[in-house]
Amino acid sequence: MNVSVLFYVQHLLGIGHLQRTFRLAAAVAREGIEVTLVSGGEPLREPIYTESVRIVQLPPIRALDATFKKFVGPNGGPIDKELQEARRDVLLAAFVSARPDVIVIEAFPFGRRAFRFEIEPLIEAARSRYPRPRMLCSVRDIVIAPDEASRHRDIIDRVRADFDFVLVHGDPAFIPLEASFSAAWEIADHVIYTGYIGDSDQTDGGDEAAGANEVLVSVGGGAVGSALLSTALEARRRGCLASFTWHLLAGPNLPDPAFGTLARALPEDVILERYRQDFPSMLRRCRVSVSQAGYNTVLDILAARARAVVVPFAAERETEQQLRAERLSACGVLQLLPEAQLSAPQLAHALERAIKCDPQTISVDTRGALRSARLIARIICDPASVTRRTNGDFVSPAAGGIIDA
């Protein structure tokens, strides 16, 4: 009997949400399950997809800038009713075609409220089908939600009404959900910690010397990485670690004008590229890493045990990267340079500190992709082993703890 899972993900500025969801989707596909991934953000210049996952691309919507206050559609057009209806129709058609046994919605209801125009019809379509697909919410270790009682109540009510489980892709021993969502205790019976979703397919491949003994500067997708890249170049021009080759990865979403400005002003022994598939391997070989503190990048740093300086993205209400970086800095894993203090001299000082010490290691569960995939397979094939009913509520035998792989 064929079984199927439908993933929905909307990335707005960076590519972390999409990368994490794809890693999860690929792990589910390796369990022999048909997988459809519906993506609502801008298509990547450098695809990360494989044939094992069917990709459905919605007419893309992205954030205009780092304030996340205004969104634009294809070619910078407005988010009008016509675009909303077009996206909703493609999403619902993907649901009908996939006939999923499980639907995994990334972020909602903790985030992505602006996309209720398509998420709510998907949930209603699932509710109307018999047998009803199981509904899972997928969130990273840290969520960003307004600290308002009414907003918390809305999240709690929606979780209880619409979702069987909330999969938290983190380790409660390191950062529990309560650290970013104080009302987490009210949905504890729905929460399952899976462990972090690292890259389980890290192989050297490609150029076996790439990254060796280099200062590796990366900014994830690059949409908000221009300041860090230009500051890194200025630090290098002033003589910081000048005996090493500097290798800058600008990201697929760094605007072309900004990339061109960087390319025209490269000092000697500085390499500039947009993207490398072998980035995790380069981290293992580099002398020191400079980056932001996004979910995927931090996991790659931990896996590589690299000396690292992180400058967390901190615009508007963005506290996610700062919290993660503070926890790791307190453990001696990396050097933290707050974004508000970013300058060439401060970055140089942080690099000098990082390169002189061996980073501490911490035990963080990074088997989240495998754990999540096997959990989803169990939900489909043997639901009694995962859930039981208590007064109408779904309860996990491992609620509040990391599930067994």
C-alpha positions in Angstrom: 0.0 0.0 0.0 1.4 3.4 -1.0 1.7 5.9 1.8 2.2 9.6 1.3 3.3 12.8 3.2 2.7 16.4 2.2 5.0 19.1 3.5 4.1 22.8 3.3 6.9 25.4 3.9 7.1 29.2 3.4 10.4 30.9 3.5 10.4 34.6 3.4 13.9 36.0 3.3 16.5 33.4 4.2 16.6 29.8 3.1 16.9 28.1 6.5 13.2 27.1 6.8 13.3 25.5 3.3 16.6 23.7 3.9 15.4 22.2 7.2 12.1 21.1 5.7 13.8 19.6 2.7 16.3 17.6 5.0 13.3 16.3 6.9 11.3 15.5 3.7 14.3 13.7 2.2 14.6 11.6 5.4 11.0 10.6 5.2 11.4 9.6 1.5 14.3 7.3 2.6 11.7 5.5 4.7 10.0 4.4 1.4 7.2 7.0 1.7 6.0 9.2 -1.2 6.8 12.8 -0.4 5.4 16.0 -1.8 7.0 19.3 -0.7 5.0 22.5 -1.4 7.2 25.6 -1.3 5.8 29.1 -1.2 9.0 31.1 -1.2 11.4 32.2 -4.0 12.9 29.2 -5.9 16.6 28.8 -5.0 19.3 29.7 -7.6 21.2 26.6 -6.5 18.6 23.8 -6.1 18.9 21.4 -3.2 16.2 19.1 -4.4 16.5 15.4 -5.3 14.3 13.1 -7.3 13.1 11.4 -4.1 11.0 14.4 -3.2 8.3 15.8 -5.5 8.5 19.6 -5.4 5.4 21.8 -6.0 6.3 25.5 -6.3 3.6 28.0 -5.5 3.7 31.5 -7.1 6.4 32.8 -4.8 6.0 35.4 -2.1 8.9 36.9 -0.2 9.6 39.6 2.4 10.6 42.9 0.9 13.3 43.4 3.6 14.4 42.4 7.0 11.6 44.2 8.8 9.2 41.5 7.5 6.4 44.1 7.4 5.8 44.0 3.7 5.5 41.0 1.3 5.7 41.0 -2.4 4.7 38.4 -5.0 6.4 37.4 -8.3 8.5 40.1 -9.9 7.9 42.3 -6.9 4.1 42.5 -7.5 1.4 43.1 -4.9 -0.1 40.3 -2.7 -3.6 40.7 -4.1 -6.7 38.4 -4.1 -5.8 36.9 -7.5 -2.4 35.8 -6.2 -3.8 34.4 -3.0 -6.4 32.4 -4.9 -3.8 31.1 -7.4 -1.6 29.9 -4.6 -4.5 28.3 -2.7 -5.6 26.5 -5.8 -2.1 25.0 -6.4 -1.8 24.0 -2.8 -5.2 22.3 -2.7 -4.5 20.6 -6.1 -1.2 19.2 -4.6 -3.2 17.9 -1.6 -5.7 16.1 -3.9 -2.9 14.7 -6.0 -0.8 13.5 -3.1 -3.7 12.0 -1.0 -1.4 12.3 2.0 -1.7 10.2 5.1 0.2 12.9 7.0 0.4 16.7 6.5 3.4 18.6 7.9 3.0 22.3 8.1 6.1 24.3 9.0 5.9 27.1 11.5 2.1 27.6 11.6 0.4 28.4 14.0 3.4 29.8 15.8 4.2 31.8 12.7 3.1 32.5 9.1 -0.2 34.0 10.2 -0.2 36.1 7.0 -0.6 32.9 5.0 -3.8 31.8 6.7 -5.6 32.4 3.3 -4.1 29.2 2.0 -3.2 27.2 5.2 -6.7 27.3 6.6 -8.3 25.9 3.4 -5.6 23.1 3.5 -6.5 22.3 7.1 -10.2 22.3 6.2 -9.7 20.1 3.2 -7.8 17.6 5.4 -10.6 17.7 8.1 -13.2 17.0 5.4 -11.4 13.9 4.0 -12.0 10.4 5.4 -9.8 9.0 6.8 -8.5 12.4 8.0 -4.7 12.8 7.5 -2.8 13.3 10.6 -1.7 17.0 11.0 1.7 17.8 12.3 3.2 21.2 13.1 7.0 21.4 12.5 9.0 24.1 14.3 12.7 24.7 15.0 14.2 24.8 18.5 13.2 28.5 18.9 10.0 30.1 17.8 9.2 33.8 17.4 5.8 34.7 18.6 4.5 38.0 20.1 4.6 37.9 23.8 0.9 38.7 24.2 -1.6 36.6 26.1 -4.2 36.8 23.2 -1.6 35.6 20.7 -0.5 32.7 22.9 -4.1 31.7 23.4 -4.7 31.7 19.7 -1.7 29.4 19.1 -2.7 27.1 21.9 -6.3 26.8 20.6 -5.2 26.2 17.1 -2.8 23.5 18.1 -5.5 21.7 20.1 -8.1 22.1 17.4 -6.1 21.4 14.2 -2.9 19.4 15.0 -2.1 16.0 16.4 1.4 16.9 17.3 4.0 19.7 17.4 7.4 18.4 16.3 10.0 20.5 17.9 13.3 20.0 16.1 15.6 20.6 19.0 16.9 19.2 22.2 15.1 20.1 25.4 18.3 19.6 27.4 19.8 22.5 25.5 16.9 24.8 24.6 13.4 23.8 25.6 10.4 25.3 23.8 9.6 27.2 27.0 12.6 29.4 26.4 10.9 31.1 23.5 7.2 30.3 24.1 6.3 30.7 27.7 2.9 29.0 27.2 4.4 25.7 26.0 3.3 23.9 29.1 -0.3 24.2 27.9 0.4 22.1 24.8 2.9 19.7 26.5 0.7 16.7 25.6 1.1 17.6 21.9 4.9 18.4 21.9 7.5 15.8 20.8 11.1 16.8 20.7 12.8 15.1 17.7 16.4 16.3 18.1 18.0 18.8 15.8 17.8 18.2 12.0 21.4 18.1 10.9 22.7 17.2 7.5 22.8 13.4 7.7 24.4 13.2 4.2 27.5 15.2 4.9 30.3 13.8 2.7 33.5 15.4 1.5 33.0 15.1 -2.2 34.1 17.8 -4.6 37.4 19.5 -4.0 39.0 17.7 -1.1 41.2 20.8 -0.3 38.4 23.3 -0.4 38.3 25.3 2.9 41.6 23.9 4.2 43.3 26.3 6.6 41.0 29.2 5.4 39.0 31.9 7.1 35.5 30.8 5.9 32.9 33.6 5.9 29.3 32.5 5.2 25.9 34.2 5.5 23.4 31.4 4.7 21.0 32.5 2.0 22.6 35.9 1.9 19.5 38.1 1.9 20.6 39.8 5.1 24.3 39.1 4.9 25.7 42.1 3.1 26.9 44.0 6.2 28.7 40.9 7.6 30.4 40.2 4.2 31.6 43.8 3.8 32.8 44.1 7.4 34.8 40.8 6.9 36.4 42.3 3.8 37.3 45.5 5.7 38.8 43.4 8.6 40.9 41.5 6.0 42.1 44.8 4.3 43.3 46.0 7.7 45.5 42.9 8.1 43.3 40.6 10.2 44.7 37.0 9.7 46.3 38.1 6.5 48.5 35.0 6.3 45.4 32.9 5.6 43.2 32.7 2.5 39.8 34.1 3.1 36.8 32.4 1.4 33.5 34.3 1.3 30.2 32.5 0.5 27.7 35.2 -0.3 24.6 33.1 -0.5 22.2 32.6 -3.4 19.9 35.4 -2.3 22.5 38.2 -1.9 21.3 40.9 -4.4 23.4 41.0 -7.6 24.5 44.7 -7.0 25.8 43.8 -3.6 27.6 40.8 -4.9 29.1 42.9 -7.7 30.4 45.5 -5.2 32.1 42.8 -3.2 33.6 41.2 -6.3 35.2 44.5 -7.5 36.9 45.1 -4.2 38.5 41.8 -3.3 41.9 41.9 -1.7 44.6 39.4 -2.6 44.0 35.8 -1.4 40.3 36.4 -1.0 37.9 34.0 -2.8 34.2 35.0 -3.4 31.5 32.5 -4.3 27.8 32.4 -3.9 27.2 28.8 -2.8 29.0 25.6 -2.1 27.3 22.2 -1.8 30.3 21.0 0.2 30.0 23.8 2.8 29.8 21.3 5.7 33.1 19.7 4.6 34.7 23.1 4.1 33.8 23.9 7.7 35.6 20.8 9.0 38.8 21.8 7.2 38.7 25.6 7.8 40.9 27.5 10.2 38.0 29.6 11.6 34.5 30.3 10.6 32.6 33.6 10.5 28.8 33.4 10.1 25.4 34.3 11.4 23.7 32.0 13.9 20.9 30.4 11.9 19.7 26.9 12.8 21.4 25.0 9.9 24.7 26.9 10.1 25.0 26.4 13.8 24.4 22.6 13.4 27.1 22.5 10.7 29.5 24.3 13.0 28.8 21.9 15.8 29.2 18.9 13.5 32.5 20.2 12.2 33.8 21.2 15.6 35.0 24.4 13.9 36.5 27.4 15.6 33.8 30.0 15.0 32.7 33.6 15.4 28.9 34.2 15.0 27.1 37.5 14.5 23.4 36.7 15.0 20.9 38.4 12.8 18.9 40.6 15.1 16.6 42.9 13.1 13.2 43.9 14.4 11.8 41.1 16.7 14.4 38.5 15.5 15.7 37.0 18.8 16.0 33.5 17.6 19.7 33.6 16.5 20.7 35.7 19.5 19.3 33.2 22.0 20.9 30.2 20.3 24.2 32.0 20.0 24.2 33.1 23.7 23.6 29.5 24.9 26.5 28.3 22.7 28.8 31.1 23.8 28.1 30.4 27.4 29.2 26.8 26.8 32.4 28.0 25.3 31.5 26.5 21.9 32.0 29.8 19.9 32.7 33.5 20.0 29.6 35.7 20.0 29.7 39.2 18.4 26.3 41.0 18.7 25.2 42.5 15.4 24.9 46.0 17.1 28.6 45.8 17.8 29.7 44.6 14.4 32.7 46.5 13.0 36.0 45.6 11.4 38.0 46.0 14.6 35.5 44.1 16.8 35.3 41.3 14.2 39.1 41.1 14.1 39.3 40.9 17.9 36.7 38.1 17.9 38.6 36.2 15.3 41.8 36.5 17.2 40.1 35.0 20.3 38.5 32.2 18.3 41.6 31.1 16.5 43.7 30.9 19.7 41.4 28.5 21.6 40.0 25.1 21.0 36.2 25.2 21.1 34.4 23.2 23.8 32.1 20.4 22.6 28.6 19.9 23.8 26.3 16.9 23.6 23.3 17.9 21.5 21.0 15.4 19.8 21.3 15.9 16.0 19.4 12.9 14.8 16.2 14.8 14.3 15.8 14.0 10.6 15.9 10.2 11.2 13.8 10.4 14.4 11.1 12.6 12.7 11.0 10.3 9.6 10.6 7.2 11.7 8.0 8.8 13.9 6.0 9.9 10.8 6.3 6.3 9.4 5.0 5.0 12.7 2.1 7.4 12.7 1.1 6.1 9.3 1.7 2.4 9.7 1.2 1.8 13.5 -0.6 4.8 15.0 -1.3 3.0 18.3 2.4 2.8 19.0 2.6 6.6 18.9 -0.6 7.9 20.3 -3.4 7.1 22.7 -6.6 9.0 23.5 -7.3 10.6 26.8 -10.6 12.5 27.0 -10.4 13.1 23.3 -6.9 14.4 23.2 -4.0 12.8 21.4 -1.1 12.1 23.8 2.3 10.8 23.0 3.9 8.3 25.4 7.1 10.4 25.1 5.4 13.8 25.3 7.9 16.4 26.4 10.9 14.2 25.8 12.9 13.1 22.8 11.3 10.2 20.9 13.2 7.0 20.3 14.8 6.6 16.9 
